[in-house]
Amino acid sequence: MESILDFNQPLNISILDQMLLQQHEPKVSAILNQFIQNPLALSRVDDLLRSNNSDNIRFFGLTVLENNVIKKQLSLNQQQKETIIKQLMEMVLNNEIDSKTLSITTTTPSLKGLLRKKSASIIAQILVKQWSESNNNNNNLKFVESYISQLLEFIDNSNNSQMIQSVFNVFKNLASSVVQQQQQQQQQQQQQQQQQQQQQQQQQQSVENEKLINSEIIFNSIFTKSISLLQKQHNNTINTTNQLVIEILNTIISMWDLISLDYLFQGNTLLYLVNGIDCENLSTRILFIDSLKEHINILISKGKKTQQQQQLQEFNNKINEFIPNLFKIIVEKCSKYINSNKGLGTSLFENIAELFTIYLENYLIVFESLGGDISQVFLYAEKFIIQVLPSLSLDSSVLCLEYLNMLCKSFQQQPQRLSIHTQYIPLLFNTIFEILNKHNEEDIEDGGKGILYDHNLENNNNNNNNNNNAENNNNNSTEEWFKISKLLSEILESIGIIYFNDSFQYYQERLSTMISNRLIEGENASKLGSIFWCLGYLCKSSNQFEKISLFISQLVQNGANTNENIMMGLLFIIRKSMKYLQTKENTQAIRSILEFLTNQLSNGILIKNSSTTSDSPLIEMIIQTINIIITIRDQLIQSLDFPNFYQLLNQIILSNQQQSILSPHQINELYECIGKLLFIQFGNNINDNSNNELLIVLQPIIEKLKSSKLINDSDRNSINNLLNNNISLAKTMKHLFKYQMIQLSPILIDLFNWSNQSSNNTSSNSGSIFSFKKNIIDIVDLYIKQQQQQQQQQQQQQQPNQSNQSLELLQNEILKYSELIYNDPTIKSQVYKVDVLPKTLSLIITIVSTFKNQLKKQLIDYLFTPFFTLSIQEAAQQSSGSKGLNLLNRIWELVHSVELNNPILLVGKILNYIELINFCIGNISPSIHGSAIDSLTDYFTNIRFVSNDVVSQIFDFDLVLKETDITLSLLLKSDYQPSIDKILKLLFIIIQLTNLNEDLKKKSIIIFKEKFSSISSIDIILQQIFNVSNTFEMFEKYVKPICKQ
């Protein structure tokens, strides 16, 4: 079998034929793949395509040809091109099946069809390549035109539908490839406009215009032939499926952007396409609609590309005359199916909705200005879009909702538009309700908590608890729903601003009916939630504060404190009424809301309703609603709404010790609220009285920690819960947390000491021990960050002495913890390396960024030096898992912080970092090698800002050469294509560095020449490097001298 790889000997077709029958065997497959990948295989293509043994051989020949000429872009001379295209044309156009062939192989009609299809694709790609290389060279253009002429002539002289279908397959592939090429050229032209001299621009534009004219002439002839043959075929087979009709329609769809503008305005052609909607076959009917969609999209695109004012005016005048009549004809034709409700919700209706939406989104102003009959037409189309929305797919729904969102947002600036469209707003409300209710029911059936539950809090809790299942909340269905819900919410918000009374009344009446008839449980709960959702977003930006206050009061009176579903709706409306919450004048109403909510936490619904437990979404939402009100009201809550509100929340926490209504993470959320309130009240005004107030809140936590035992799991869990309480306070109290740390610090040190004692490091204690360590490190980390922020404020207030003194004291305080962390006997355990080490690195990052080059030697010796080394060693072993990526990211952040703040620390360690970088770059996982590429880019970028006396110790130009070679090699590997932007950004930074040293520049040029010779798409690569270089000046200065030599 290996003999086929000897390209010095004639190819044994019989052996190859037998191998193809066994190609699923691993050894055979490997040999065949080696053959395909070998550039010398191109010399065998002629024999393979001419083979009479089997279609398998010919198909294999096409695979070799495609791999080497199309994918690898190997060049063919003109004679080779002509020979190969001639063979391919014969395969496309020859319908004779040799009986001898059938007796030798198991050829099937499907394989014969694949041969034609692949041949057609390769013909198109070779012609496009010839086209792109022509630059209006007459010989090259004649080469392209001659084969297109042959194909058109074949259509005229053939009655074989299958063969004509293959020809249109060539045309379709050709058109698609040319469109793609033109789009790339247009992007390049836009980016090069500021690069070229005026004369160069004019010359380039002249060449492109001439090529465009030639392109239009060729595709105009193909388009004309397509329409003519389509009419002939379609008239004869209007009630049947005709594959040729489908192929022609697909070809027309691919050509709209290539024909001249006059053809786009051909009324008879477009009228024929509109009439095609009447055909009985559904798939063909949809293709007629698709052709109309692509037609209007291309017209819109050409209008946007028109630069000259006079041409644009002429184009718009033509559009204003042409589009309304065409749209009217389209709507009248589609109404036949819409009014019969035949196929409602099918792909046909989806395509009609998309077609209507494209017209309305781009030409609504034109339609509105005409009035008369056209008003009824576009309103009819709008009504249909609204009606069919609940049954559309995601992409179609988003397209239609984007139009409706644009329309509703325009009502505020154009009140007259509202009067035109008002009649369908109730219909829109009903549609929104249907969409919401459908999703709500599905979410609840799947075990979700419904649309009134905000997932932000849940995600935060998962993060706080290091729950690695948080990604379950970010699955595809959630992301899809987010797109839809965002558009629905913006539509309702826009309507609520200008049309609040009637809109609010519409949903309020439906809600009142459900509540009065007690339709609030079971299957009705979903409907109830959907109504509340709509009401919440109508209130979001409304200034109808009295109505909102009255409505909230009515909900409380109608059982919000006794029914969980009504309560969830009330909480949703409060959270979404942003403008209402922001307004100072609503202080009395806000106080009433806060009193009501705290009563529910204290002794209301949570006790009365036995079905409510501590993990109920209702409790979560009450606490989150309180948190949102505090965040939005800020200073107002202390001065006007509810002075000393933190005391009430603290009392709820203390009372929970007896009732155990609240879960640990809910208590943490309440402590975050308390921390915010304490900072609001005392952040800028600390005195003896305020110290006493702080103690009222903080002392109970300290006392509990002091009195806690470490005997069993329950005791240790209680301590961890108390540590988490302090983490919550540290997040929101900001610099005030230092008053807590005065009493807390000795307790934390004792706990860490206990966790370090070998007698306590038993398997039964391991969970608690590592939780203690993580929580203590988190607290210290947050404490340093908060003090760093205060220190920065002191510097801004021109108090440098006070700032430096604070930093000195802070370092001394941290030293106590650093020694404990350094002497931790569990460091070598796998649990520590996975769970605690990333936390330790985060702490070191904070320390380095806070103290910069004033960092004490003891902290360097206890923390940076040993843990940097340990993390580098461990990261390579962990890199394959998700937690390994967490450690890697901490290492990258640490190197970034050290390089910017205290680069001398990297002396003697940078090679270890680079070794880890290259190890990770060798990993094909985009998340692993992508993070490493980003880090190396960051390192090379920031090295230019390091002082000269340090840079020579942590950087050398040989390193740049090595990374240049590695980075360029990545461009040749398919596994790295998802990270191509990151690779090119790194490459650009490397190129900048090479220009700093002449010797390095010379060596780099050698590497670039060697690597670039292996990269087939080098022009694309250079274009992408230009894109990341931001400006032409940067490209000219750094990239060209290296890449163009």
Secondary structure, DSSP 8 states (H G I E B T S, - for coil): -GGGG-TTS---HHHHHHHHHTTTSHHHHHHHHHHHH-GGGGGGHHHHHH--S-HHHHHHHHHHHIIIIIIS-----HHHHHHHHHHHHHHHH-----HHHHHHS---HHHHHHHHHHHHHHHHHHHHHHHHTTTT-HHHHHHHHHHHHHHHHHHHH---HHHHHHHHHHHHHHHHHHHHHHHHHHHHHHHHTTTS-HHHHHHHHHHHHHHHHHHHHHHHHHHHHHHHHHHHHHHHSTTS--HHHHHHHHHHHHHTTTS-HHHHT-HHHHHHHHHGGG-S-HHHHHHHHHHHHHHHHHHHHHHHH--SHHHHHHHHHHHHHHHHHHHHHHHHHHHHHHHTTTTTTSHHHHHHHHHHHHHHHHHHHHHHHH-THHHHHHHHHHHHHHHHGGGS-HHHHHHHHHHHHHHHHHTTT-HHHHHHHGGGHHHHHHHHHHHHHHHHHHHHHTT---TTS-SHHHHHHHHHTT-TTGGGGGSHHHHHHHHHHHHHHHHHHHHHHHSHHHHHHHHHHHHHHHHHTT--STTHHHHHHHHHHHHHHHHTT---HHHHHHHHHHHIIIIITT-HHHHHHHHHHHHH-HHHHH-GGGHHHHHHHHHHHHHHHHHSHHHH-TT--TT-HHHHHHHHHHHHHHHHHTHHIIIII-TTHHHHHHHHHHHHHHH--S-HHHHHHHHHHHHHHHHHHHTT---HHHHHHHHHHHHHHHHHHHH---SSHHHHHHHHHHHHHHHHHHHHHGGGHHHHHHHHHHHHHHHHHHHH-GGG--TTTHHHHHHHHHHHHHHHHHHHHHHHHHHHHHHHTT-HHHHHHHHHHHHHHHHHHHHHHHT-TTTTSHHIIIIIHHHHHHHHHHHHHHHGGG--HHHIIIIIHHHHHHHHHHHHHHTTSHHHHHHHHHHHHHHHHHHHH-GGGGTTTHHHHHHHHHHHHTS--HHHHHHHHHHHHHHHHHGGGS-HHHHHHH--HHHHHHHHHHHHHHTT-GGGGGGHHHHHHHHHHHHHHHTT-HHHHHHHHHHHHHHHTT-TTHHHHHHHHHHHT-SHHHIIIIIHHHHT-
